[in-house]
Amino acid sequence: MNANPTIEIDAQPYSFGLNPGRCALLVIDMQRDFLEPGGFGEMLGNDVSQLRRTIEPNRRLLAAWRAQGWLAIHTREGHRPDLSDLPPAKKIRGRTQTTIGDAGPMGRILIRGEPGQDIIPELYPAANEPVIDKPGKGAFYATDLQLILQQHGISQLVVTGVTTEVCVNSTIREANDRGYECLVPEDCVGSYFPEFHEAGLKMIAAQGGIFGWVTHSNHLTTAIKAIGAH
């Protein structure tokens, strides 16, 4: 499992030593309701182009990752149709007229199995790629992500997706507390609010990498493709 040599990836605050046998790609919440025009995110007045700019870098990285046969995992934020896993505090947050569980542009909002809760076609999971349905912001809370990573001997995560300051940051903090090393390609994560995106990245790499490392997907995909060339 650990036969492959470590790959040095240019990153902040210093280079990241990627171990191909023990690293998984974790793609966070690239869901239709968040990223597509006409979805719930746009209905709330958000500029979805801020998130859509992450699609192409993610597509390239995912293709390179799949070409190596490495583990890729996808997450979707969403709740049971009966809302039994939806805390009242989350249901009423924002005091918006339309909330989780209500009818939205693409079916019931953030309900598992509804079109809007599903992952965008550009990054749709392959049949052999686990999909984690999570009721919270962090991907470890109330899911079997930890079990899946343990079964595959994973100790490192490349984390991409949306949004930088919420679900991505929450997941990285959870992972850090569990001993995982996290690398974040800055162009593969995004926020509706550019200032929150920048702050979220700074928080990860601050103080010598308190939560992880930040890189650009070009550094990562170039290194991965170089493996295939040998």
C-alpha positions as CSV (number, residue, x, y, z in Angstrom):
1,M,0.0,0.0,0.0
2,N,2.9,2.4,0.8
3,A,5.3,1.3,-1.9
4,N,5.1,4.5,-3.9
5,P,7.7,7.2,-3.1
6,T,6.5,10.5,-1.7
7,I,5.7,13.2,-4.2
8,E,6.8,16.8,-3.3
9,I,4.0,19.3,-4.0
10,D,4.8,23.0,-4.0
11,A,2.5,24.5,-1.3
12,Q,2.1,27.0,1.5
13,P,3.4,27.2,4.2
14,Y,5.9,24.6,2.8
15,S,6.0,21.7,0.4
16,F,3.5,18.8,0.9
17,G,4.8,15.3,0.7
18,L,2.0,13.4,-1.0
19,N,2.0,9.7,-0.4
20,P,0.1,8.1,-3.4
21,G,-0.8,4.9,-1.5
22,R,-2.3,6.7,1.4
23,C,-4.0,9.8,0.0
24,A,-7.6,10.3,-1.1
25,L,-9.3,13.0,-3.0
26,L,-12.3,14.4,-1.1
27,V,-14.7,16.5,-3.2
28,I,-17.0,18.5,-1.0
29,D,-20.7,19.3,-2.0
30,M,-20.4,20.1,-5.7
31,Q,-24.2,20.0,-5.8
32,R,-26.6,21.4,-8.4
33,D,-28.5,23.6,-6.0
34,F,-25.3,25.3,-4.9
35,L,-23.6,25.7,-8.3
36,E,-26.2,25.8,-11.1
37,P,-28.0,28.9,-12.3
38,G,-31.6,28.8,-11.1
39,G,-30.7,26.6,-8.1
40,F,-31.3,27.3,-4.4
41,G,-28.0,29.2,-4.0
42,E,-28.8,31.6,-6.8
43,M,-32.4,31.9,-5.4
44,L,-30.9,33.3,-2.2
45,G,-29.2,36.0,-4.2
46,N,-25.7,34.5,-4.5
47,D,-23.4,34.8,-7.5
48,V,-23.0,31.1,-8.6
49,S,-20.2,32.1,-10.9
50,Q,-18.0,32.4,-7.9
51,L,-18.5,28.6,-7.4
52,R,-18.6,27.6,-11.0
53,R,-15.0,28.7,-11.6
54,T,-14.0,25.7,-9.5
55,I,-15.6,23.2,-11.9
56,E,-12.9,23.0,-14.6
57,P,-9.9,22.8,-12.1
58,N,-11.8,20.1,-10.3
59,R,-12.6,18.2,-13.5
60,R,-8.9,18.2,-14.5
61,L,-7.8,17.1,-11.1
62,L,-10.4,14.4,-10.8
63,A,-9.5,13.0,-14.3
64,A,-5.8,12.9,-13.3
65,W,-6.6,11.2,-10.0
66,R,-8.9,8.6,-11.7
67,A,-6.2,7.8,-14.3
68,Q,-3.9,6.7,-11.4
69,G,-6.7,4.6,-9.9
70,W,-6.5,6.4,-6.6
71,L,-9.5,6.7,-4.2
72,A,-11.9,9.6,-4.8
73,I,-14.8,10.4,-2.5
74,H,-17.6,12.8,-3.0
75,T,-19.9,14.4,-0.4
76,R,-23.4,15.9,-0.6
77,E,-25.1,18.0,2.1
78,G,-28.6,16.8,2.6
79,H,-31.3,15.5,4.9
80,R,-33.7,12.6,5.2
81,P,-37.1,13.2,3.5
82,D,-38.8,13.1,6.9
83,L,-36.4,15.8,8.2
84,S,-35.6,13.6,11.3
85,D,-31.9,14.5,11.0
86,L,-32.6,18.3,10.6
87,P,-32.1,20.3,13.8
88,P,-34.7,23.1,14.2
89,A,-31.9,25.6,14.5
90,K,-30.7,24.7,11.0
91,K,-34.2,24.7,9.6
92,I,-34.9,28.3,10.6
93,R,-31.5,29.8,10.1
94,G,-31.4,32.9,7.9
95,R,-35.1,33.5,8.5
96,T,-35.7,33.1,4.7
97,Q,-39.1,32.5,3.3
98,T,-38.0,29.2,1.7
99,T,-35.9,26.8,3.9
100,I,-34.5,23.3,3.9
101,G,-37.2,20.7,3.1
102,D,-39.4,23.2,1.2
103,A,-40.1,23.0,-2.5
104,G,-37.3,24.7,-4.4
105,P,-36.2,25.2,-8.0
106,M,-34.9,21.6,-8.3
107,G,-37.1,19.7,-5.9
108,R,-37.2,19.8,-2.1
109,I,-34.2,21.8,-0.9
110,L,-31.3,19.8,0.5
111,I,-33.3,16.6,0.6
112,R,-31.6,13.4,-0.3
113,G,-32.7,12.0,-3.7
114,E,-33.9,15.3,-5.0
115,P,-32.3,16.6,-8.3
116,G,-30.9,19.8,-6.6
117,Q,-29.2,17.8,-3.9
118,D,-27.3,15.7,-6.4
119,I,-23.8,16.3,-7.7
120,I,-23.3,18.4,-10.9
121,P,-22.9,16.3,-14.1
122,E,-19.4,17.7,-14.8
123,L,-18.0,16.0,-11.6
124,Y,-20.5,13.1,-11.2
125,P,-19.1,10.2,-9.2
126,A,-17.9,7.1,-11.0
127,A,-19.6,3.8,-10.0
128,N,-16.7,2.8,-7.7
129,E,-16.4,6.2,-5.9
130,P,-18.1,6.5,-2.5
131,V,-20.6,9.2,-2.0
132,I,-21.1,10.5,1.5
133,D,-24.5,12.1,2.4
134,K,-23.8,14.4,5.3
135,P,-26.4,16.2,7.4
136,G,-23.9,18.8,8.7
137,K,-21.2,21.0,7.5
138,G,-18.3,18.7,8.2
139,A,-18.0,15.5,6.2
140,F,-17.1,13.4,9.3
141,Y,-20.1,14.3,11.4
142,A,-22.8,11.6,11.4
143,T,-21.3,9.8,8.4
144,D,-19.2,6.7,7.7
145,L,-16.3,8.7,6.1
146,Q,-13.8,7.8,8.8
147,L,-14.6,4.1,8.4
148,I,-14.1,4.3,4.6
149,L,-10.8,6.1,5.0
150,Q,-9.6,3.6,7.6
151,Q,-10.5,0.6,5.4
152,H,-8.4,2.1,2.6
153,G,-5.4,3.0,4.9
154,I,-5.8,6.7,4.1
155,S,-3.8,9.2,6.1
156,Q,-3.8,12.2,3.8
157,L,-6.6,14.1,2.0
158,V,-6.7,16.4,-1.0
159,V,-9.8,18.5,-0.2
160,T,-11.7,20.4,-2.9
161,G,-15.3,21.7,-3.3
162,V,-17.6,24.3,-1.8
163,T,-17.8,26.4,0.2
164,T,-14.2,27.3,1.3
165,E,-15.2,28.9,4.6
166,V,-18.0,26.6,5.6
167,C,-18.1,22.9,4.5
168,V,-14.5,22.8,3.2
169,N,-13.1,24.4,6.3
170,S,-15.3,22.4,8.7
171,T,-14.2,19.2,7.1
172,I,-10.5,20.1,7.2
173,R,-10.7,21.0,10.9
174,E,-12.4,17.7,11.6
175,A,-9.8,15.8,9.6
176,N,-7.0,17.6,11.4
177,D,-8.3,16.6,14.8
178,R,-8.4,13.0,13.5
179,G,-4.7,13.1,12.4
180,Y,-5.2,13.5,8.6
181,E,-2.8,15.7,6.6
182,C,-4.9,17.9,4.3
183,L,-3.9,19.7,1.1
184,V,-6.2,22.3,-0.5
185,P,-5.9,23.3,-4.1
186,E,-7.0,27.0,-3.9
187,D,-8.5,27.1,-7.3
188,C,-10.6,23.9,-6.6
189,V,-12.4,25.5,-3.7
190,G,-14.8,28.5,-3.8
191,S,-17.2,30.7,-1.9
192,Y,-20.0,33.0,-2.9
193,F,-18.0,35.6,-1.0
194,P,-14.4,36.1,-2.3
195,E,-13.2,37.7,0.9
196,F,-14.4,34.6,2.9
197,H,-12.6,32.4,0.4
198,E,-9.3,34.2,0.9
199,A,-9.7,34.3,4.7
200,G,-10.6,30.6,4.7
201,L,-7.4,29.7,2.8
202,K,-5.3,31.8,5.1
203,M,-6.8,30.1,8.2
204,I,-5.7,26.7,6.9
205,A,-2.1,27.5,6.2
206,A,-1.5,30.0,9.1
207,Q,1.0,29.3,11.9
208,G,3.0,26.8,9.9
209,G,0.0,25.0,8.5
210,I,-2.2,24.8,11.6
211,F,-4.9,22.9,9.7
212,G,-3.1,21.9,6.5
213,W,-1.4,23.1,3.3
214,V,-2.6,25.2,0.4
215,T,-1.5,24.7,-3.2
216,H,-2.7,25.3,-6.8
217,S,-4.2,22.5,-8.8
218,N,-1.5,22.9,-11.5
219,H,1.2,21.8,-9.1
220,L,-0.8,18.8,-8.2
221,T,-2.0,17.6,-11.6
222,T,1.5,18.2,-13.1
223,A,3.0,16.0,-10.4
224,I,0.4,13.3,-10.8
225,K,0.7,13.2,-14.6
226,A,4.5,12.9,-14.2
227,I,4.0,9.6,-12.4
228,G,2.0,8.2,-15.3
229,A,4.8,9.3,-17.7
230,H,7.4,7.0,-15.9
